[in-house]
Amino acid sequence: MSIGFAAEDYAHEALLRGLSRRWGLEASLHKIPCRGSGRPGLTRDLRQGKICFTAQEKGYDTVAVLVDADRRPWNEVRTEMSARVSPFFQSVGALVGVCDRNVECWLAADPDYLARRLEINADELRVDDPKGVVQAAIRAKRIRVEELVEAAPVGRWIDSSPSFEAFYDDARTLGQRKGCDVPNEREPGDTR
């Protein structure tokens, strides 16, 4: 399966790549560049059809989009972003993920795991928005986000983050439709 994706920034892209490797997906990820940066550029390109057009033109099997909700309710942003996906990809399957606040909140959904990996105090991550702490620690330790995600306790992310749970459920459903077996992260020890 080939997936064309648009992500808000490097951390979002790294999260997608890390999950793909973690799940052992037989899928190739292809970044669709956006004009401009961050969610405004991505949203504009999605609204104008550029992302879906590029994915369809390149023959990708599906399209994935990952953004932050920032200060807005994540489920509202998800509804808006999903409505901007072209009818073609709505019919064959698309994955729209929206991080509640930001992707660093997903990374810190299990503060004990992330604190151990970043060698910081877990209490620094038990705040409403750990973005600054996570970014600073990742830079200081020169840790790759993909590696954090590959080894992450995704089952705990599902339990503690409704926005990640929605993303995971959508990814698993889409994977089943496309013949890619996304592991059941809810069951300890169940890898497929």
C-alpha positions as CSV (number, residue, x, y, z in Angstrom):
1,M,0.0,0.0,0.0
2,S,1.3,3.5,-0.7
3,I,0.2,6.4,1.5
4,G,0.5,10.0,0.5
5,F,0.7,12.1,3.6
6,A,0.7,15.7,4.7
7,A,1.9,16.6,8.2
8,E,2.1,19.8,10.0
9,D,5.8,19.6,10.8
10,Y,8.7,17.2,11.4
11,A,7.3,15.8,14.7
12,H,4.0,14.9,13.0
13,E,5.8,13.2,10.1
14,A,8.1,11.4,12.5
15,L,5.1,10.1,14.5
16,L,3.5,8.7,11.3
17,R,6.8,7.1,10.2
18,G,7.4,5.7,13.7
19,L,3.9,4.2,13.9
20,S,4.2,2.7,10.4
21,R,7.5,1.0,11.5
22,R,6.1,-0.1,14.9
23,W,3.1,-1.7,13.2
24,G,5.2,-3.4,10.6
25,L,3.0,-2.0,7.8
26,E,3.8,-3.1,4.4
27,A,3.2,0.4,3.2
28,S,5.3,3.1,1.7
29,L,4.9,6.7,3.0
30,H,5.3,9.6,0.6
31,K,5.3,13.1,1.9
32,I,3.2,15.6,0.0
33,P,4.8,19.0,0.4
34,C,2.5,21.9,1.3
35,R,2.9,25.5,0.3
36,G,3.6,27.5,3.4
37,S,4.2,26.0,6.8
38,G,2.3,24.5,9.6
39,R,-1.4,23.9,9.8
40,P,-2.4,27.1,7.8
41,G,-0.5,26.0,4.7
42,L,-1.7,22.4,5.1
43,T,-5.3,23.4,5.6
44,R,-5.2,25.7,2.6
45,D,-3.7,23.0,0.4
46,L,-6.3,20.5,1.6
47,R,-9.2,22.9,1.1
48,Q,-7.9,23.8,-2.4
49,G,-7.6,20.1,-3.3
50,K,-3.8,20.1,-3.8
51,I,-3.0,17.4,-1.3
52,C,-5.7,14.9,-2.6
53,F,-5.0,15.8,-6.3
54,T,-1.3,15.1,-5.8
55,A,-2.0,11.9,-4.0
56,Q,-4.4,10.8,-6.7
57,E,-2.0,11.9,-9.5
58,K,0.8,9.9,-8.0
59,G,-1.4,6.8,-7.6
60,Y,-1.3,6.6,-3.8
61,D,-3.8,4.1,-2.3
62,T,-4.8,6.5,0.4
63,V,-4.0,9.9,1.9
64,A,-3.2,10.7,5.5
65,V,-3.2,14.1,7.2
66,L,-1.9,14.9,10.7
67,V,-2.3,18.3,12.4
68,D,-2.6,19.9,15.9
69,A,-5.9,21.2,17.2
70,D,-3.9,23.9,19.1
71,R,-6.5,25.7,21.3
72,R,-9.6,24.4,19.5
73,P,-11.5,21.2,20.3
74,W,-9.7,18.4,18.5
75,N,-13.0,16.7,17.3
76,E,-14.2,20.0,15.6
77,V,-10.9,20.4,13.8
78,R,-11.0,16.7,12.8
79,T,-14.6,17.1,11.4
80,E,-13.5,20.2,9.4
81,M,-10.3,18.6,8.1
82,S,-12.2,15.4,7.1
83,A,-14.7,17.4,5.2
84,R,-11.9,18.9,3.1
85,V,-10.7,15.5,1.9
86,S,-11.7,14.9,-1.8
87,P,-14.7,12.7,-2.5
88,F,-12.3,10.2,-4.2
89,F,-10.3,9.7,-1.0
90,Q,-13.4,9.8,1.1
91,S,-14.7,6.8,-0.8
92,V,-11.4,4.8,-1.0
93,G,-10.3,5.8,2.5
94,A,-8.4,8.6,4.1
95,L,-6.9,9.0,7.6
96,V,-7.2,12.4,9.3
97,G,-5.5,12.7,12.7
98,V,-5.9,15.7,14.9
99,C,-3.7,15.9,18.1
100,D,-5.5,17.4,21.1
101,R,-3.5,20.6,21.5
102,N,-0.3,19.3,19.8
103,V,1.7,16.2,18.9
104,E,3.8,16.6,22.0
105,C,0.7,15.9,24.1
106,W,0.4,12.5,22.3
107,L,4.1,11.8,22.9
108,A,3.6,12.6,26.6
109,A,0.4,10.6,26.9
110,D,2.4,8.2,29.1
111,P,4.6,10.6,31.1
112,D,6.5,7.9,32.8
113,Y,7.7,6.3,29.6
114,L,8.6,9.6,28.0
115,A,10.4,10.9,31.1
116,R,12.5,7.7,31.2
117,R,13.4,8.0,27.6
118,L,14.2,11.7,27.8
119,E,15.9,11.4,31.2
120,I,13.7,14.1,32.9
121,N,11.3,14.1,35.8
122,A,7.8,12.8,34.8
123,D,6.1,15.6,36.8
124,E,7.4,18.0,34.2
125,L,5.2,16.2,31.7
126,R,2.1,16.1,33.9
127,V,1.0,19.5,32.8
128,D,-1.8,20.8,30.5
129,D,0.6,21.3,27.7
130,P,4.1,19.8,27.8
131,K,5.1,20.9,24.4
132,G,8.0,23.1,25.4
133,V,9.4,20.6,27.8
134,V,9.2,17.8,25.3
135,Q,10.8,19.8,22.5
136,A,13.6,21.0,24.7
137,A,14.4,17.5,26.0
138,I,14.3,15.9,22.5
139,R,16.7,18.5,21.2
140,A,19.0,18.2,24.3
141,K,19.1,14.4,24.1
142,R,19.2,14.3,20.3
143,I,16.5,11.6,20.4
144,R,14.7,10.8,17.2
145,V,10.9,11.1,17.5
146,E,10.5,8.0,15.3
147,E,12.4,5.9,17.9
148,L,10.3,7.2,20.7
149,V,7.2,6.2,18.9
150,E,8.4,2.8,17.8
151,A,9.0,1.8,21.5
152,A,6.1,3.7,23.0
153,P,3.4,2.1,25.1
154,V,0.7,2.9,22.5
155,G,-2.0,1.0,24.5
156,R,-1.5,3.6,27.3
157,W,-1.7,6.4,24.7
158,I,-5.0,5.0,23.6
159,D,-6.3,4.9,27.2
160,S,-5.2,8.4,28.1
161,S,-5.7,10.4,24.9
162,P,-9.2,10.4,23.3
163,S,-7.7,12.2,20.2
164,F,-5.0,9.5,19.8
165,E,-7.6,6.8,20.4
166,A,-9.7,8.2,17.5
167,F,-6.7,8.3,15.3
168,Y,-5.7,4.7,16.2
169,D,-9.2,3.4,15.6
170,D,-9.4,5.1,12.2
171,A,-5.9,3.8,11.3
172,R,-6.8,0.3,12.3
173,T,-10.1,0.4,10.4
174,L,-8.5,1.9,7.3
175,G,-5.7,-0.7,7.5
176,Q,-8.3,-3.5,7.6
177,R,-10.0,-2.1,4.5
178,K,-6.7,-1.8,2.7
179,G,-5.4,-5.3,3.7
180,C,-2.7,-3.9,6.1
181,D,-2.9,-5.5,9.5
182,V,-2.5,-2.8,12.2
183,P,-1.8,-4.6,15.5
184,N,-4.3,-4.6,18.3
185,E,-2.5,-2.2,20.7
186,R,-5.3,-2.5,23.3
187,E,-4.4,-6.1,24.2
188,P,-1.1,-6.6,26.0
189,G,1.0,-9.0,24.1
190,D,-1.3,-9.1,21.1
191,T,0.8,-7.9,18.2
192,R,-1.6,-8.6,15.4
